[in-house]
Amino acid sequence: MVALNGKLSSALGDRTAKALNTAFGYTTIEDLLRHYPRRYVARGELTDIDQLKDGDVVTVLAEIVDTNNRPMRGRKGSILEVRVSDGKKKLSLTFFNQAWRERELRVGRVGLFAGKIGTYKGARQLAHPEYLLIPDGSDADEAAGEFAGKLIPVYPATAKLPSWKIGQCIRTILDVIDEIPETLPEKYRGNLPSAHQALKEIHLPETQLSAEQAFHRLTFDEALALQLLLARRRHQFETLNATPRLFRSGGLLEIFDENLPFELTAGQISVGNEIESDMKSHHPMHRLLQGEVGSGKTIVALRALLAVVDTGGQGALLAPTEVLAAQHFRSISSTLGDLATAGMLGGSDRATRVVLLTGSTPAAARREILAQIKDGSAGIVIGTHALLSEGVEFSDLGLIVVDEQHRFGVEQRDALKLKAQLPPHLLVMTATPIPRTVAMTVFGDLDISTLTELPKGRSPIATHVIHESAKPHYVERAWERIREEVANGAQAYVVAPRIESAAQDTSEESESAHSVESLYEYLSTGPLSTIRVSVLHGKLTSEEKDRIMRSFSQGEIDCLIATTVIEVGVDVPNATVMVIADADRFGISQLHQLRGRVGRGSKPGLCLLLTKVDEESSAMERLKAVEKSLDGFELARVDLDQRREGDVLGTAQSGTRSQLRLLRVLRDEKIIEDSREVAISIIAEDPELTSNPALRDELSKLERDERADFIEKA
């Protein structure tokens, strides 16, 4: 008998174990048993050949309808061509110098044929496919054979390891596997099969129903492990001590509110009340603030920072880029006015001091800023990763605000938390609206606040897709529209996916892509030669980026040609039009973020999406979705529906396998909801899972998995 954590070689031998490791990276028994079928086929249920695509590695269940062995032209040898059919379409199988196979590949036989789909003279074919013919006779006669079951599992496969070979390995293991420990307490199991039964029946189902029940149980187990991790982390937060930050009257926050030149939205007031309630607690706040582009998240965060300053504490705002950090510094300083000038000539006696610390801060200024942070005179500290570095010491760090949280790993957040005497309150913000299931799956350890309404006076943004090849005159009209907006006193952005021109970037995909440099050269000497144009991208020095953004904010630049460095946080109310070149190279959420840079004042915004992609392509489908909707939550759901699960959960950035094989955050919303309730109940009764060692072990595996970083919002 073998255990789940046993080595593959102990059950299958070194040669097979090596092949599985080479193909999939598997090393243990459990690795292979978690290689689930992607579908099942029934006897007589032939594969739809018409759906096969060139380059696919496939396993086809089909019937042999014709064979033809003929000599090759111009050289010795023969070609055996076997045609198989699903009853509608045919597929050719070709074998070179293997005429003997004609004796077993007889017309009428049904088999599994595996290989990589190719095309020869316009027809689909498999060259030298692996195959396994289904034995003649009844199932009873073949009970010990390969196809004893009523359903045949079809596994993700490679050319060297076809589906049935993987199935053979799995059946060998299932014959000798130890009883798999039960992880789900009986009172929560209901009609679900046991852990052992589910793992067996997903590979060897008796019926379609038993396969579905096994699939449901295993998917629930994945969701439960994730929810347990989040519920336990939430429980641990609730046991930590923090300094309560009571909102007090007569302080900076009250003065700030009284002097605001606009009314807070109902949503901003409601979220502010939630934050106030959290920060009164003796336990640290852990709250996620999400909201539509331009919904006023920064004002909500600033009010929380001021409330902490009112208690004698300090607040830190952590931004992912220097451009965004500098933008926050300018915006907050401007919004606070003389309330941000403590210790300065003419500053208010009720003021605090706002400082900016980045990797590019000059040494002399850095020393002065570090001293102000240490002695507490700097109440609001804005910065990049530089805030995490050695030598940054706070007097009393009470609140951390993390902007665009998905760009920071948990280690970076923890490094900043360690600079506080007691665990600080934490507010993480994202301008990318998060579908409810993703929020439950990825941010289940955080309380979530949502801003959906825009401040009064904001104008809607019109969005149009322009196909450059089909309507080149529309592109010329786009540049004309920029000139018109500038003539009316407004400003514009042009966004490109790359910095350098193709001559400097020899990658294949660069050949037809627009760049900041090429667009600047073309526009500044051509269509936009009559206005003031400048560039902004990540390769500029911090001083250059800050100077350019300041000039643009002050109206000294009419049109900014930039990369996605302007994607978040950039707030220039006078900008009304944006042209995005090669818009198909950006994701839905990114396009929604980018267009949020225009229409931030009283004038209406316009966003033009330039593309050359085919009208029927999935890329055009994405662009049309952005064109039709300004609802970030709806677009986030469309984006999620079109992307791979790994991209959603962060696994695409990891490079190792995830414990999550079956869970899909859109499809499995009910499972996620149910598992969340069970997880909260289990942790409430037994936070360390001491009464359920099998479940504790499963949770430990997920914690050890390198991809668990995505759970930490890495």
HUNORDA-V983582 format. One record per residue. N is the residue number from 1. SS is DSSP state (A for helix, B for strand, O for the rest). OMEGA is omega in whole degrees, 0 to 359 (* if undefined). BURIAL is I if it has 24 or more other C-alpha atoms within 12 Angstrom, else O. Layout:
{{N & SS & OMEGA & BURIAL} {N & SS & OMEGA & BURIAL}}
This chain:
{{1 & O & 180 & O} {2 & B & 179 & O} {3 & O & 181 & O} {4 & O & 183 & I} {5 & O & 179 & I} {6 & O & 179 & I} {7 & B & 178 & I} {8 & A & 183 & I} {9 & A & 181 & I} {10 & A & 181 & I} {11 & A & 188 & I} {12 & A & 183 & I} {13 & O & 186 & O} {14 & A & 186 & O} {15 & A & 180 & O} {16 & A & 179 & I} {17 & A & 179 & I} {18 & A & 180 & O} {19 & A & 179 & I} {20 & A & 178 & I} {21 & A & 179 & O} {22 & A & 184 & O} {23 & A & 189 & O} {24 & A & 183 & O} {25 & O & 183 & O} {26 & O & 177 & I} {27 & O & 184 & I} {28 & B & 177 & I} {29 & A & 182 & I} {30 & A & 178 & I} {31 & A & 184 & I} {32 & A & 180 & I} {33 & A & 175 & I} {34 & O & 173 & I} {35 & O & 191 & I} {36 & O & 175 & I} {37 & B & 176 & I} {38 & B & 176 & O} {39 & B & 177 & O} {40 & B & 172 & I} {41 & B & 178 & I} {42 & B & 175 & I} {43 & O & 179 & I} {44 & O & 179 & O} {45 & O & 188 & O} {46 & O & 181 & I} {47 & O & 177 & I} {48 & O & 184 & O} {49 & A & 183 & I} {50 & A & 182 & O} {51 & A & 183 & O} {52 & O & 181 & I} {53 & O & 179 & O} {54 & O & 179 & O} {55 & O & 179 & O} {56 & O & 169 & O} {57 & B & 191 & I} {58 & B & 167 & I} {59 & B & 186 & I} {60 & B & 172 & I} {61 & B & 186 & I} {62 & B & 181 & I} {63 & B & 178 & I} {64 & B & 182 & I} {65 & B & 183 & I} {66 & B & 173 & O} {67 & B & 180 & I} {68 & B & 178 & I} {69 & B & 184 & I} {70 & B & 179 & O} {71 & B & 176 & O} {72 & O & 181 & O} {73 & O & 172 & O} {74 & O & 177 & O} {75 & O & 183 & O} {76 & O & 176 & O} {77 & O & 183 & O} {78 & B & 175 & O} {79 & B & 173 & I} {80 & B & 177 & I} {81 & B & 179 & I} {82 & B & 178 & I} {83 & B & 178 & I} {84 & B & 186 & I} {85 & B & 171 & I} {86 & O & 182 & I} {87 & O & 180 & O} {88 & O & 182 & O} {89 & O & 180 & O} {90 & B & 179 & I} {91 & B & 181 & I} {92 & B & 172 & I} {93 & B & 182 & I} {94 & B & 179 & I} {95 & B & 180 & I} {96 & B & 177 & I} {97 & O & 177 & O} {98 & O & 183 & O} {99 & A & 183 & O} {100 & A & 181 & O} {101 & A & 181 & I} {102 & A & 181 & I} {103 & A & 181 & O} {104 & O & 179 & O} {105 & O & 185 & I} {106 & O & 177 & O} {107 & O & 180 & O} {108 & O & 179 & O} {109 & O & 177 & I} {110 & B & 181 & I} {111 & B & 173 & I} {112 & B & 183 & I} {113 & B & 188 & I} {114 & B & 177 & I} {115 & B & 181 & I} {116 & B & 182 & I} {117 & B & 175 & I} {118 & B & 179 & I} {119 & B & 178 & O} {120 & B & 183 & O} {121 & O & 175 & O} {122 & O & 182 & O} {123 & B & 178 & O} {124 & B & 178 & I} {125 & B & 170 & I} {126 & B & 179 & I} {127 & B & 181 & I} {128 & O & 181 & I} {129 & O & 165 & I} {130 & B & 177 & I} {131 & B & 176 & I} {132 & B & 182 & I} {133 & B & 179 & I} {134 & O & 184 & I} {135 & O & 172 & O} {136 & O & 178 & O} {137 & O & 185 & O} {138 & O & 176 & O} {139 & O & 182 & O} {140 & A & 180 & O} {141 & A & 184 & O} {142 & A & 186 & O} {143 & O & 181 & O} {144 & O & 184 & O} {145 & O & 186 & O} {146 & O & 189 & I} {147 & O & 181 & I} {148 & O & 183 & I} {149 & O & 180 & I} {150 & O & 178 & I} {151 & B & 179 & I} {152 & B & 178 & I} {153 & B & 175 & I} {154 & B & 187 & I} {155 & B & 166 & I} {156 & O & 191 & I} {157 & O & 173 & I} {158 & O & 180 & I} {159 & O & 182 & I} {160 & O & 178 & I} {161 & O & 180 & I} {162 & O & 186 & I} {163 & A & 185 & I} {164 & A & 176 & I} {165 & A & 175 & I} {166 & A & 178 & I} {167 & A & 177 & I} {168 & A & 180 & I} {169 & A & 181 & I} {170 & A & 179 & I} {171 & A & 177 & I} {172 & A & 181 & I} {173 & A & 182 & I} {174 & A & 178 & I} {175 & A & 186 & O} {176 & A & 184 & O} {177 & B & 172 & I} {178 & O & 174 & O} {179 & O & 182 & O} {180 & O & 183 & I} {181 & O & 177 & O} {182 & O & 182 & I} {183 & O & 186 & I} {184 & O & 179 & I} {185 & O & 187 & I} {186 & A & 184 & O} {187 & A & 178 & O} {188 & A & 190 & O} {189 & A & 181 & O} {190 & O & 181 & O} {191 & O & 181 & O} {192 & O & 176 & I} {193 & O & 177 & I} {194 & O & 180 & I} {195 & A & 181 & I} {196 & A & 181 & I} {197 & A & 182 & I} {198 & A & 182 & I} {199 & A & 178 & I} {200 & A & 188 & I} {201 & A & 175 & I} {202 & O & 178 & I} {203 & O & 183 & I} {204 & O & 183 & I} {205 & O & 175 & I} {206 & O & 182 & I} {207 & O & 176 & O} {208 & A & 179 & O} {209 & A & 180 & O} {210 & A & 176 & I} {211 & A & 180 & I} {212 & A & 179 & I} {213 & A & 177 & I} {214 & A & 179 & I} {215 & A & 181 & I} {216 & A & 181 & I} {217 & A & 182 & I} {218 & A & 175 & I} {219 & A & 177 & I} {220 & A & 179 & I} {221 & A & 179 & I} {222 & A & 179 & I} {223 & A & 182 & I} {224 & A & 180 & I} {225 & A & 179 & I} {226 & A & 181 & I} {227 & A & 176 & I} {228 & A & 179 & I} {229 & A & 181 & I} {230 & A & 180 & I} {231 & A & 179 & I} {232 & A & 178 & I} {233 & A & 178 & I} {234 & A & 178 & I} {235 & A & 180 & I} {236 & A & 176 & O} {237 & A & 185 & I} {238 & A & 178 & I} {239 & A & 180 & O} {240 & O & 176 & O} {241 & O & 177 & O} {242 & O & 176 & I} {243 & O & 177 & I} {244 & O & 179 & I} {245 & O & 184 & I} {246 & O & 176 & I} {247 & O & 184 & I} {248 & O & 180 & O} {249 & O & 177 & O} {250 & O & 182 & O} {251 & O & 180 & I} {252 & A & 184 & I} {253 & A & 181 & I} {254 & A & 178 & O} {255 & A & 180 & O} {256 & A & 182 & I} {257 & A & 181 & I} {258 & A & 184 & O} {259 & A & 178 & O} {260 & O & 182 & O} {261 & O & 180 & O} {262 & O & 178 & O} {263 & O & 173 & O} {264 & O & 176 & I} {265 & O & 178 & O} {266 & A & 179 & O} {267 & A & 179 & I} {268 & A & 178 & I} {269 & A & 181 & I} {270 & A & 179 & O} {271 & A & 177 & I} {272 & A & 178 & I} {273 & A & 178 & O} {274 & A & 180 & I} {275 & A & 179 & I} {276 & A & 179 & I} {277 & A & 180 & I} {278 & A & 188 & I} {279 & A & 173 & I} {280 & O & 187 & I} {281 & O & 174 & I} {282 & O & 177 & O} {283 & O & 185 & I} {284 & O & 172 & I} {285 & O & 170 & I} {286 & B & 188 & I} {287 & B & 174 & I} {288 & B & 176 & I} {289 & B & 177 & I} {290 & B & 181 & I} {291 & B & 177 & I} {292 & O & 175 & I} {293 & O & 178 & I} {294 & O & 183 & I} {295 & O & 174 & I} {296 & O & 179 & I} {297 & A & 184 & I} {298 & A & 178 & I} {299 & A & 178 & I} {300 & A & 180 & I} {301 & A & 181 & I} {302 & A & 179 & I} {303 & A & 178 & I} {304 & A & 179 & I} {305 & A & 180 & I} {306 & A & 179 & I} {307 & A & 178 & I} {308 & A & 178 & I} {309 & A & 179 & I} {310 & A & 180 & I} {311 & O & 182 & I} {312 & O & 180 & I} {313 & O & 179 & I} {314 & B & 176 & I} {315 & B & 178 & I} {316 & B & 176 & I} {317 & B & 184 & I} {318 & B & 181 & I} {319 & O & 187 & I} {320 & O & 182 & I} {321 & O & 179 & I} {322 & A & 178 & I} {323 & A & 181 & I} {324 & A & 178 & I} {325 & A & 180 & I} {326 & A & 178 & I} {327 & A & 178 & I} {328 & A & 181 & I} {329 & A & 180 & I} {330 & A & 184 & I} {331 & A & 182 & I} {332 & A & 179 & I} {333 & A & 181 & I} {334 & A & 181 & O} {335 & A & 181 & I} {336 & A & 181 & I} {337 & A & 183 & I} {338 & A & 175 & I} {339 & A & 180 & I} {340 & A & 188 & I} {341 & B & 180 & I} {342 & O & 178 & I} {343 & O & 181 & O} {344 & O & 180 & O} {345 & O & 179 & O} {346 & O & 181 & O} {347 & O & 179 & O} {348 & O & 178 & O} {349 & O & 177 & O} {350 & O & 191 & I} {351 & O & 168 & I} {352 & O & 178 & I} {353 & B & 178 & I} {354 & B & 181 & I} {355 & B & 180 & I} {356 & B & 178 & I} {357 & B & 177 & I} {358 & O & 179 & I} {359 & O & 182 & I} {360 & O & 178 & I} {361 & O & 181 & I} {362 & O & 187 & O} {363 & A & 183 & O} {364 & A & 179 & O} {365 & A & 179 & O} {366 & A & 180 & O} {367 & A & 180 & O} {368 & A & 181 & O} {369 & A & 179 & I} {370 & A & 179 & I} {371 & A & 179 & O} {372 & A & 177 & I} {373 & A & 184 & I} {374 & A & 183 & I} {375 & A & 174 & O} {376 & O & 181 & I} {377 & O & 173 & I} {378 & B & 183 & I} {379 & B & 180 & I} {380 & B & 183 & I} {381 & B & 181 & I} {382 & B & 181 & I} {383 & B & 177 & I} {384 & O & 177 & I} {385 & A & 179 & I} {386 & A & 178 & I} {387 & A & 183 & I} {388 & A & 189 & I} {389 & O & 178 & O} {390 & O & 180 & O} {391 & O & 176 & O} {392 & O & 183 & I} {393 & O & 180 & I} {394 & O & 174 & I} {395 & O & 181 & I} {396 & O & 182 & I} {397 & B & 185 & I} {398 & B & 183 & I} {399 & B & 172 & I} {400 & B & 173 & I} {401 & B & 179 & I} {402 & B & 179 & I} {403 & B & 183 & I} {404 & O & 189 & I} {405 & A & 184 & I} {406 & A & 179 & I} {407 & A & 180 & I} {408 & O & 174 & I} {409 & O & 182 & I} {410 & A & 180 & O} {411 & A & 180 & O} {412 & A & 177 & I} {413 & A & 181 & I} {414 & A & 179 & O} {415 & A & 178 & I} {416 & A & 178 & I} {417 & A & 183 & I} {418 & O & 179 & I} {419 & O & 178 & I} {420 & O & 180 & I} {421 & O & 173 & O} {422 & O & 179 & I} {423 & O & 182 & I} {424 & O & 171 & I} {425 & B & 185 & I} {426 & B & 174 & I} {427 & B & 178 & I} {428 & B & 185 & I} {429 & B & 172 & I} {430 & B & 176 & I} {431 & O & 177 & I} {432 & O & 181 & I} {433 & O & 187 & I} {434 & O & 175 & I} {435 & O & 188 & I} {436 & A & 182 & I} {437 & A & 177 & I} {438 & A & 178 & I} {439 & A & 180 & I} {440 & A & 187 & I} {441 & A & 187 & I} {442 & A & 184 & I} {443 & O & 185 & I} {444 & O & 179 & I} {445 & O & 182 & I} {446 & O & 166 & I} {447 & B & 187 & I} {448 & B & 173 & I} {449 & B & 184 & I} {450 & B & 173 & I} {451 & B & 181 & I} {452 & O & 184 & I} {453 & O & 178 & I} {454 & O & 177 & I} {455 & O & 179 & I} {456 & O & 178 & O} {457 & O & 179 & O} {458 & O & 179 & I} {459 & O & 178 & O} {460 & O & 180 & I} {461 & B & 175 & I} {462 & B & 182 & I} {463 & B & 180 & I} {464 & B & 175 & I} {465 & B & 178 & I} {466 & B & 178 & I} {467 & B & 188 & I} {468 & O & 184 & I} {469 & O & 184 & O} {470 & O & 185 & O} {471 & O & 182 & O} {472 & A & 180 & O} {473 & A & 176 & O} {474 & A & 178 & O} {475 & A & 177 & I} {476 & A & 178 & O} {477 & A & 178 & O} {478 & A & 179 & I} {479 & A & 178 & I} {480 & A & 181 & I} {481 & A & 176 & I} {482 & A & 180 & I} {483 & A & 180 & I} {484 & A & 180 & O} {485 & A & 179 & I} {486 & A & 179 & I} {487 & A & 179 & O} {488 & O & 175 & O} {489 & O & 181 & O} {490 & O & 180 & I} {491 & B & 187 & I} {492 & B & 171 & I} {493 & B & 165 & I} {494 & B & 185 & I} {495 & B & 177 & I} {496 & O & 183 & I} {497 & O & 185 & I} {498 & B & 179 & I} {499 & O & 190 & I} {500 & O & 176 & I} {501 & O & 184 & I} {502 & O & 181 & O} {503 & O & 180 & O} {504 & O & 180 & O} {505 & O & 187 & O} {506 & O & 179 & O} {507 & O & 186 & O} {508 & A & 185 & O} {509 & A & 183 & O} {510 & A & 191 & O} {511 & O & 184 & O} {512 & O & 185 & O} {513 & O & 174 & I} {514 & O & 176 & I} {515 & B & 177 & I} {516 & A & 183 & I} {517 & A & 183 & I} {518 & A & 179 & I} {519 & A & 179 & I} {520 & A & 181 & I} {521 & A & 182 & O} {522 & A & 187 & O} {523 & A & 184 & I} {524 & A & 179 & I} {525 & A & 183 & O} {526 & O & 187 & O} {527 & O & 182 & I} {528 & O & 183 & I} {529 & O & 183 & O} {530 & O & 179 & O} {531 & O & 183 & I} {532 & O & 185 & I} {533 & B & 176 & I} {534 & B & 181 & I} {535 & B & 177 & I} {536 & B & 178 & I} {537 & O & 188 & I} {538 & O & 182 & I} {539 & O & 176 & O} {540 & O & 177 & O} {541 & O & 180 & O} {542 & A & 180 & I} {543 & A & 180 & O} {544 & A & 180 & O} {545 & A & 181 & I} {546 & A & 180 & I} {547 & A & 182 & O} {548 & A & 180 & I} {549 & A & 178 & I} {550 & A & 179 & I} {551 & A & 179 & O} {552 & A & 180 & I} {553 & A & 182 & I} {554 & O & 176 & O} {555 & O & 181 & I} {556 & O & 175 & O} {557 & O & 181 & I} {558 & O & 184 & I} {559 & B & 180 & I} {560 & B & 176 & I} {561 & B & 193 & I} {562 & B & 169 & I} {563 & O & 181 & I} {564 & A & 175 & I} {565 & A & 179 & I} {566 & A & 190 & I} {567 & O & 184 & I} {568 & O & 169 & I} {569 & O & 183 & I} {570 & O & 187 & I} {571 & O & 177 & I} {572 & O & 186 & I} {573 & O & 183 & I} {574 & O & 180 & I} {575 & B & 186 & I} {576 & B & 184 & I} {577 & B & 177 & I} {578 & B & 173 & I} {579 & B & 180 & I} {580 & B & 180 & I} {581 & O & 182 & I} {582 & O & 185 & I} {583 & A & 180 & I} {584 & A & 180 & I} {585 & A & 178 & I} {586 & O & 176 & I} {587 & O & 182 & I} {588 & A & 182 & I} {589 & A & 180 & I} {590 & A & 177 & I} {591 & A & 179 & I} {592 & A & 177 & I} {593 & A & 183 & I} {594 & A & 183 & I} {595 & A & 176 & I} {596 & O & 177 & I} {597 & O & 179 & I} {598 & O & 180 & I} {599 & O & 183 & I} {600 & O & 176 & I} {601 & O & 182 & I} {602 & O & 181 & O} {603 & O & 180 & I} {604 & O & 180 & I} {605 & B & 179 & I} {606 & B & 177 & I} {607 & B & 181 & I} {608 & B & 184 & I} {609 & B & 180 & I} {610 & B & 180 & I} {611 & B & 175 & I} {612 & O & 187 & I} {613 & O & 180 & I} {614 & O & 183 & O} {615 & O & 183 & O} {616 & O & 185 & O} {617 & O & 177 & O} {618 & A & 177 & O} {619 & A & 178 & I} {620 & A & 177 & I} {621 & A & 177 & I} {622 & A & 182 & I} {623 & A & 179 & I} {624 & A & 178 & I} {625 & A & 178 & I} {626 & A & 180 & I} {627 & A & 187 & I} {628 & A & 189 & O} {629 & O & 172 & I} {630 & O & 182 & I} {631 & O & 183 & I} {632 & A & 181 & I} {633 & A & 176 & I} {634 & A & 180 & I} {635 & A & 178 & I} {636 & A & 179 & I} {637 & A & 176 & I} {638 & A & 180 & I} {639 & A & 180 & I} {640 & A & 182 & I} {641 & A & 184 & O} {642 & A & 186 & O} {643 & O & 175 & I} {644 & O & 181 & O} {645 & A & 181 & I} {646 & A & 179 & I} {647 & A & 182 & O} {648 & A & 186 & I} {649 & A & 176 & I} {650 & O & 187 & I} {651 & A & 180 & I} {652 & A & 180 & O} {653 & A & 190 & O} {654 & O & 179 & O} {655 & O & 174 & O} {656 & O & 184 & O} {657 & O & 179 & I} {658 & O & 172 & I} {659 & O & 184 & I} {660 & O & 183 & I} {661 & O & 189 & I} {662 & O & 188 & I} {663 & O & 176 & I} {664 & O & 193 & I} {665 & O & 176 & I} {666 & O & 183 & I} {667 & O & 191 & O} {668 & O & 182 & I} {669 & A & 181 & O} {670 & A & 179 & O} {671 & A & 180 & I} {672 & A & 178 & I} {673 & A & 182 & I} {674 & A & 182 & I} {675 & A & 179 & I} {676 & A & 178 & I} {677 & A & 180 & I} {678 & A & 182 & I} {679 & A & 180 & I} {680 & A & 180 & I} {681 & A & 181 & O} {682 & A & 182 & I} {683 & A & 178 & I} {684 & A & 181 & O} {685 & A & 188 & O} {686 & O & 187 & O} {687 & O & 182 & I} {688 & O & 178 & O} {689 & O & 181 & I} {690 & O & 180 & O} {691 & O & 182 & O} {692 & O & 184 & O} {693 & A & 180 & O} {694 & A & 179 & O} {695 & A & 177 & I} {696 & A & 179 & I} {697 & A & 178 & I} {698 & A & 180 & I} {699 & A & 179 & I} {700 & A & 179 & O} {701 & A & 179 & O} {702 & A & 179 & I} {703 & A & 181 & I} {704 & A & 183 & O} {705 & O & 181 & O} {706 & A & 182 & O} {707 & A & 176 & I} {708 & A & 177 & I} {709 & A & 183 & I} {710 & A & 178 & I} {711 & A & 180 & I} {712 & A & 180 & I} {713 & O & 183 & I} {714 & O & * & I}}
